[in-house]
Amino acid sequence: MNTRRTFVIGAVAAAAVSIGPAIRTVKDIFAPLPAFSPLGDPAGFRRIAGGQVSSAGNFLIGLDTGQKPRRSVSAADIRANPCRALYGSIPQTDDIVAIASFSDYYCPYCRIQTRHLAELAADPAQRIRVSWHELPLLGHASVVAAKAALAAERQDAYTQFHDRLLGTRFQPTPSYLRKLAAQIGIDPDRLIADMNGGDVQHALDQSAALAELFGLIGTPSMVIGRTVVQGRISDRTLLNLIENERQTGWTQVC
């Protein structure tokens, strides 16, 4: 009798252990989305609060020298059509959810979220497209790194450059950037020249204007379809938001 009782108790315990992870997984999958707060401006967008964030307090700190910067693009310029500035040439269809990612190379939380977004974007089954925005908030080195990545994009090497910068501790000196450019097979001289060119500055100005328009005060930040997210969120919340945008027709605001 005692042997039988011990067997039954053991079987029940084993079953509980085996289904425990499954229960947690199901709980995560059906976890409710965070509460949305509608944005009055720009119209049609909404916001949720995320988690950890890196911020220097002034969201333009990386782009100025103590005075209000003069930018080639202002929030007023993009207010009428923010989706164009957010998503560029990404097709605006409900099936494919567009995500605008804002990051700083010196933001530790950005490294985790950026890698995960890149993995999702590389998987066709996820049906997402990502527009990468540089939002250097943490000082001069952040600005230099952002310009270098945008310059690498002009040689179709943004992803390689981006991954290398995120994966190493670095000071973005000209010699380091030249060495890195040579390692990934792009022209170092052109990289330095493009970093100081008008196209790269315009891209930074546009991202800063978007940050002002949507009230982004730190990184990482995202706009997923029509939902503004400030701070790092869990992978499950990210996937749930993407699916919610797909099911509710995010392109209504675009």
N, C-alpha and C positions, 0 to 999 in steps of 0.2 A: 504493500500500500504506500509506504513512504517512498519507495523507488518510483512508483507511478506518479505520485504527487510531485516529486522532484523533477521528473521528466516533463510533466505538464507545465510547471512553473518555468522551467528552462526554455521550453518551446515558445511560451508566450513572451518571455524576455527577449529571445532571439528575434521573434517576429517584430517586436517593438523597435529593436535596434535597426532591423533591416528596412522597416518602413519609415523610420524617423527622417532620413534624408529626403525621401520622396515627399513626405508631408511638408517639409520645409521648402522644397522646390516648388510644390504646388502653391504654397502660401505666397512665395515670392512672385510667382507668375501672375497670381490674381490679386496682388497687392494693389490697393487703390492709388490712383495718381495723386500727386500733391494738389492742393487747392490752387486754382488759377485766379489771378487778379487782372482784370482788363486794363489795357493801357488806353488812356484817352488820346495820346499822341505818340506814334502814328496810329490812326484808327484801325481797328480790326485785329491788332496784336494783343497778346496776353503775356503774363509773366508768372513764373514760379520761383521760389527761393531755392537755391542750391545749397551746397555745403561749403567746403574749404575753398578759400580764395586768396590769391596774392595781390596786394594792392599797396601802392605808395601814398594813397590818400588823394592825390590829384591825378585824375585819369589822363592828363596831358603832360605829366611830369617828364616822360621820356621824349617828348617832342618839343620842349621849349627850353629856354635859357633864363627863366625867371620872369619873363614877360609873356603875355598872351600871344601865342604863335599866329602868324598869318598863314592860313592854309589855302590851297588851291580849290578845296571843296569844303563847303560848310554844311551843317545840318539842314539849313533851309534849302540848299540845292538838291538834296536827295529826299526831302520829305514827301514830295509828290509821288515818287516811285522808289521807295526804299528797297523793294525786292530786287530791282536791277543792280543796285549797289551791293546788296547782300550776296546775291547768288550768281551774278554775272550771266554766263551763257548756259547755266544748268536749265534743262527743260522744265517748265513749270506744269507738271501733270500730277494729279492726285496719287497715281500709282508710285511715282518716284518722289520720295521725300527729300527736299533740299535742306542742308544744314550749313549754316555759316559758323565757323569756329574761330574764336579770337583767343590768341595765346601770346605769351611772352617767353622767350627762351630761358629766362632765369626764374621762371615760375615752376616750382617742383610739381604742383598738381597738374600743370599743363602737360608734362611729360607723359603721365599716365593716361590722361584723357585723350590726348592727341594720338597716341599709339592705338588706343582702342577704336577711335573713330576711323583711323586708317585701315585697321583690320576689317571693320564692318564695311567700309566703302569698297574694299577689294573683293568682297563676297557678293556676287551678283544676286544671290537669293535674298539679301537684305533690302535691296531696292532703295538704296540711298545714294546721294551724291553730296560731296563736301566741298564747300568753298572756304579756302584757308585765308584768314586775315591776320596780319601781324599787328599786335597792339602792344608796343613796347612801353611799359609803365615803370620799369624798375631801374631807370637811369641810362646813362650814355652807352654802356656796353650792350644793353638791350636794344637800343636803337641801331647800333652798328650791326648786331647779329640779324635784326629784322631786315635791314637794307641788303645784307649779304644774301639772305635767302631769297628775297625778291629779285635780286640781280641774277642769282642762279636760275631762277624761273625763266629769265629771258634767254637762257641757253638750254631750256627744257630739262633742267636738272634740279628742280625744286624739291622733289621727293627725296632724292639721294642726299642733297645738301641738308635738308630739314632733318632727316633721320640721323645724320652724322652729328649735327649740332646738338640735337636733343640727347644723343647717346654719350656725350663726353662733357667733362668739365673743361671750360676753355675761357680764354680771354681773347676776344675777336680782334687781334692786332692784324695789320696788313700782311705781315709775314705768315701768320697762322692761316689767314683766309686764302692767301695765294697757294700755300702748301695743300690745303684742303681742296681747293679747286683743281689742282693738278692731280690729286689722288682720285678724284671722281671723273676726271677726263674732260674738264671744261677749261676754257681760256682764262687764266688768272688775270691777265691785263684787262680783258673785257669785263670781268667780274668787278674789278675795282672801279673801272670807268662807269659802269652801269649803276653801281652803288651811289654815285654822286650825280646821277642823271635825273632828269625831270620825271620820267615815267615811274621810277621807284618812289620818289617823293610824293607823286600824285597818289599812288596806291596807299602809302602810309596816311596821307591826308584824308583819303576816302574812308579808311578804316576808323580814323579818329573821329570823323564826322558821324559815322554810324554809332560809335560808342557814345557820343554826345546825344544823338537823337534817341537812343534806346536806354540811356542812363546806365551804361556799363562802367563800373568803377573799379573793376579788378579782373583778373584772369585766373582760371579759364572762364570764358563766357561763350554762350552759343545762342543762336536763334534757330530753332528746329521748326521748320515750316513757318508757323505764325506764333510760336511760343518762345519767349525770351527766358533764358536760364542764366543766372549769375551764380558762379561757383560750381565746384565739382559735384556730379550726381552719380548714383550707383549705376552699374551697367543695366540692371533690370529696369530702373526708372527710365533710363535712356531708351531702351527698347520699347517700353510701354508708351512713352511719349511719341516715338516714331510711328507706332501703329495707330495711336489715337489721331495723329495728324493725318495719316493716310485714310482712316475711316471717316473722319469728319470733314474732309475737303479743305486742306490747308490753302489751296490756291485761291480760295475766295477773297483773300486779302491782296492777291497779286494780280 
